[in-house]
Every structure is written in C-alpha cells, then in structure tokens.
Amino acid sequence: MDLDPEQKMQFLFALRSKGVTDSRVLTAMERIDRSPFVSGVFSARAYEDTPLPIACGQTISQPSVVGLMTQALKVGPRDKVLEVGTGSGYQAAILSQLARRVYTVERHRPLVREATRLFQELDLSNITPILADGSHGLPDQAPFDRIIVTAAAEDPPGTLLSQLKPGGIMIVPVGQSDTVQSLIQVTRTETGFDYDDLRSVRFVPLVEGIGKDS
C-alpha cells in the first residue's frame, strides 16, 4: 500500500516531532514503506507510531524508535553494518538505504524466510539475512563499522563489542527487565569504549540459541 502525500507528511512529521531530524534517515524512512513488514490485521496500522506484533512472538519497533536508533548509529555510505535481530526486516531495509552492506542475523527461521522474501521483492540487494545466534555476532564478517542490536541485553555484549572496528558505533538496548531499559550508544576508541545513555526503551530480550521454530 503506497502512502498518499498527506499520510507521508504526517508520518514524517511524527518522526521529526520525536527527534528524528537527520535528513538522510528521514529520506530512507520515506523511501521504505513500512506496510509490507506488518502483516495481517495490523497492516492498517502500519503508519502509527507504535510497535506491532509479528510472527514468532516478536515485535516490529515503532517508527520513531527505528529512526532514533538509526540516527544514533551515524551510518555512512561506505559502512558495513551488522544488525542483531532481523525481526520483520524493516530496520535492515532502512539501513540498506544508508550503508554499503547490511548483514542481519535472526534466530527464528520463519522470520529469516519472510524477511529474505521481502528484501528480494523490494530489490534490496545489499542486505544479507542469516539464520544464526545473534549473541555471537558474525565473526566471519567482522569487524563492522556499525552494529545495531534490536533486543535488550543485560550489558553491552562483549562478543559484539569485539567485532566493532576502532571508531565504530554500536547501538544496543540494555536492561535487566522488560520494563526498565536504556538505549546505549557505544563508540570504540583506540583505548577502549565510550558509553552514552540515549533514552528509555522497551525491547524483547536478547536470547541465545536458535529458535525452536527453526
């Protein structure tokens, strides 16, 4: 379903009002229609700024959170990006408009299958979806310029931090419960890591292993 101009204007206005002001991010979010990534009875709500359920007990994040996380990631056109938690594929699709290559890892096979189909349908050829345990990252492709984690860890995972290039940025929700989480921006320096607390968020937990539905 294509947005009419008024819907598109309202969608972008809602993003700006929540703090998404980076013009490249807004252009990417204008270009990638959210409705194919939202299925069934929820498709009519694709342009509301709200998280929605998807398969395998997961959710698609609300657009403003996707926008803020993407903005904080500061993706450049030559960057190689790792996403942990493909979910619906919406976040990876946004990143594909900004980065050279996106690797996205998901532990639920049905989600990988559906996201792969959508990426092909939308001709997003610079995304590589992989069925794997995201908590281990993707050592074969490391190091990465940028890493984004779309599930909450108790601490920024050391395995993922080790796969970040010096000067690289990782965005990860951190918290020990599903009610109190902080979105953290981690920058790798020559001597260690700098941490910035961005805002409160709510994400599903980062779980080890491959899903039983796989």
C-alpha positions in Angstrom: 0.0 0.0 0.0 1.5 3.3 -1.1 1.3 6.3 1.2 -0.7 9.2 -0.1 1.1 12.6 0.2 -0.8 13.6 3.3 -0.1 10.3 5.1 3.5 10.6 4.2 3.7 14.1 5.5 2.0 13.1 8.8 4.4 10.1 9.1 7.5 12.3 8.6 6.1 15.0 10.9 5.6 12.4 13.7 9.2 11.3 13.2 10.5 14.8 13.4 8.4 15.6 16.5 10.0 12.6 18.3 13.5 13.9 17.5 14.4 12.2 14.2 15.9 15.2 12.3 18.7 13.6 10.2 17.8 14.3 6.6 19.4 11.0 5.3 17.4 9.0 7.9 14.2 10.7 7.1 14.7 10.2 3.3 15.4 6.5 3.9 12.2 6.2 6.1 10.2 8.0 3.4 11.5 5.6 0.8 10.9 2.3 2.6 7.2 1.6 3.0 6.5 0.0 6.5 3.3 -1.7 5.4 4.9 -4.8 3.7 6.7 -5.5 7.0 3.4 -5.5 9.0 1.2 -8.5 8.4 -2.5 -9.5 8.7 -4.9 -7.5 10.9 -2.2 -5.0 11.9 -1.4 -3.8 8.3 -3.9 -1.0 8.6 -1.9 0.4 11.5 1.5 0.4 9.7 1.8 4.2 9.8 1.0 4.6 13.5 4.0 5.4 15.7 3.6 2.2 17.7 5.2 -1.2 18.0 3.2 -4.1 16.5 3.2 -7.9 16.9 4.8 -10.0 14.2 5.4 -13.8 14.0 7.4 -15.9 16.5 6.3 -13.7 19.5 8.4 -10.8 18.3 7.5 -7.2 17.5 8.2 -4.5 14.9 9.5 -1.4 16.6 7.7 1.9 16.4 9.0 4.0 13.6 10.3 6.8 15.8 12.5 4.3 17.7 13.8 2.9 14.5 14.5 6.4 13.3 16.3 7.4 16.6 18.4 4.2 16.7 19.3 4.7 13.0 20.2 8.3 13.6 22.4 7.5 16.6 24.2 4.8 14.5 25.5 7.6 12.2 25.8 5.2 9.2 28.0 6.3 6.3 27.6 5.2 2.7 30.8 3.1 2.8 29.9 1.3 6.1 29.4 -2.4 6.7 26.7 -2.9 9.3 25.7 -5.8 11.5 22.1 -6.0 12.8 21.3 -8.5 15.5 17.6 -9.3 15.4 16.2 -9.1 11.9 12.5 -9.4 13.1 10.3 -8.1 10.3 13.3 -6.8 8.3 12.1 -3.2 8.5 15.2 -1.8 10.3 17.5 -3.6 7.9 15.6 -2.2 5.0 16.1 1.4 6.4 19.8 0.7 6.9 20.2 -0.6 3.3 19.4 2.9 2.1 22.3 4.3 4.1 25.1 1.7 4.2 27.2 -0.2 1.7 26.2 -3.6 3.1 23.9 -4.8 5.9 24.3 -8.3 7.5 21.3 -9.1 9.6 21.1 -12.1 12.0 18.0 -13.7 13.3 17.4 -16.8 15.4 13.8 -17.6 14.1 13.9 -19.3 10.7 10.3 -18.2 9.7 11.3 -14.5 10.2 14.5 -15.0 8.2 12.5 -16.6 5.4 9.9 -13.9 5.3 12.5 -11.1 5.5 14.5 -12.6 2.7 11.4 -12.8 0.5 10.6 -9.1 1.2 14.2 -7.9 0.5 14.1 -9.7 -2.8 10.7 -8.3 -3.6 11.9 -4.8 -2.8 15.2 -5.3 -4.7 17.3 -4.6 -1.6 20.3 -6.5 -2.8 22.8 -5.1 -0.3 21.2 -7.0 2.7 22.4 -10.5 3.7 19.9 -12.2 6.1 21.4 -15.1 8.1 19.8 -17.7 10.5 22.2 -17.7 13.5 22.5 -17.0 17.2 22.9 -13.2 17.2 24.5 -13.1 20.6 27.7 -14.4 18.9 27.6 -11.7 16.2 29.1 -12.7 12.9 32.8 -13.4 13.4 33.3 -14.4 9.8 32.4 -11.0 8.5 33.9 -8.9 11.4 35.0 -6.2 12.0 32.0 -4.0 11.4 31.8 -0.2 11.1 28.4 -0.2 12.8 26.4 -2.7 14.9 22.8 -2.4 15.9 21.1 -4.7 18.4 17.3 -4.8 18.4 16.9 -6.9 21.5 17.8 -6.0 25.1 20.9 -7.4 26.8 21.8 -7.1 30.5 25.1 -5.4 29.4 26.5 -4.5 26.0 27.6 -8.0 24.8 31.4 -8.4 24.8 31.4 -10.7 21.8 29.7 -7.9 19.8 31.9 -5.2 21.1 34.9 -7.2 20.0 33.5 -7.2 16.4 33.4 -3.4 16.2 36.1 -1.5 14.4 38.0 1.3 16.2 35.9 4.4 15.6 32.8 2.2 15.2 29.5 2.7 16.9 27.1 0.1 18.4 23.5 0.9 19.5 22.1 -1.6 22.0 19.1 -1.6 24.5 20.4 -2.5 27.9 18.4 -3.5 31.0 17.7 -6.5 33.3 13.9 -6.4 32.9 11.5 -5.7 30.1 10.2 -2.6 31.9 13.4 -0.6 32.5 15.8 -0.5 29.6 18.2 2.2 28.3 19.3 2.7 24.7 23.1 2.9 24.8 25.4 4.3 22.1 28.9 2.6 22.4 31.8 4.1 20.5 35.0 2.1 20.2 38.1 4.2 20.7 41.8 3.4 20.4 41.9 2.7 24.1 38.5 1.2 25.0 34.8 2.1 24.8 32.8 5.3 25.4 29.2 4.8 26.5 26.3 7.3 26.1 22.8 6.8 27.5 20.3 8.0 24.9 16.8 7.3 26.2 14.4 4.7 27.8 13.1 2.0 25.6 11.3 -1.4 25.7 12.6 -4.3 23.6 12.2 -8.1 23.7 15.2 -9.8 25.5 18.3 -10.9 23.6 18.1 -14.7 23.7 20.9 -17.2 22.9 20.5 -20.1 20.6 18.3 -20.8 17.5 14.5 -20.7 18.0 12.6 -24.0 18.3 10.5 -23.0 15.3 13.6 -23.2 13.2 
